Structure formats: structure tokens, C-alpha cells
Amino acid sequence: MRYEPCLHVVLHEPEIPPNTGNIGRTCVAIGAKLWLVKPLGFSLDDYYLRRAGLDYWEHLEWEAVNSWQDLLASLPREPSWLFSARSTRPYTSVDYHHGDVLVFGSESRGLPKELLEAHADKALTIPSRPDVRSLNLSNAAAIVCYEAIRQWGGIP
């Protein structure tokens, strides 16, 4: 079933298949499109990717692109928000809009420094105690996606 995505969730060079599978499942639950920017740390037919997405993967709107530039050429709009543990602006301090593009980095490196610097006004974080370097990628994506849904008053 094709739909107009309420959000576009971008994973920049994801490495861990279960995280991507779980994020795909979240995207199906809310009606978002998942974008994967290569290189990926796994094969798209990876058992663990499918396992984490369970039987929802067939309902997922998704696309893999070869580079950041290919992503920009394919997206319906510029990236709205980039998420990084290195940012200081909380994810709850902005208004989310239908069609926003939410960009998350890889599990071990996050987003490239040059990308964050180029979009410093769009960089957000999910605050946590200093004892934690960062949150799990699939948890972070779910937190942000459901904040957008909360702001809209529920799933569109």
C-alpha cells in the first residue's frame, strides 16, 4: 500500500541491522518513509534486518540511495532536522510538520561533522545524563517520530 509519508526518516550509513529493522517497523506504524544512505553495515536481505522488522517490512515505504547527494536529489524537500548527541538544542524545542525529513547518523560515528556544521541551525539532540554517550539509534528515532505525532495530536 503506497501512502504520502507523514515523515521521512533518514539513516545515514546505518551499521546494525536490528536497529534498521526496528526503525522500519516504527515507520510502518506511523506512516513514515525510511531512507537508507549507503554504505550500509549489512546487506538489505540480512536475516536480522528482516527479523527486527518482523512481517511489517513488506508494508514499509523505503528507499536506499548511494550517497548524501543522491538523497538530496531524491527527497521531496531539504532535511528538516539532524539528530546528534553532540548538539545542545533539545528535540522538543521545535515544531514538527508533516513531511519533515529527520536525519540520524550511524550507530558508532553519528552524523559526519561537516554535515552537522553545514546544518548547525537544524541540529537537535535527545538530552541524557553525561554517563550515556548516546541512545540506541532505534530508540532515538522512535522518540523523535512519536514527538512529532504527539504534536500533531495523533497518527495522521
C-alpha angles and dihedrals in degrees: 000000000000120000141169102264116238088208138009112225113199123196110196108210098332115199109188118067098206090056091053091045092051092048089050089054091051090050091054091048093056103028099253129145119237120219122193119199113204146264092069124193090227144031118271089234091053114145093224093051091055092041093056091046090047114192092331095083092086088060094049121111103217143151134189119212130191099232147359089264091053089050092053090050091051102043120095090229143004117285109280102197136010120201125216138156085223093063122091101202111097119237089232093061095078138065115243120214134200109272095025116155112228116195124201128181133226121290097249103032107023116208119338114268092235091054092051091047092051090052101031092140090059099046116117136174139202103231119234139161117283090248089073118068093197143331125260109277096237091048092049093050092048092049093053096042092051092047087059090048090048091052090052093051096249144330110330 
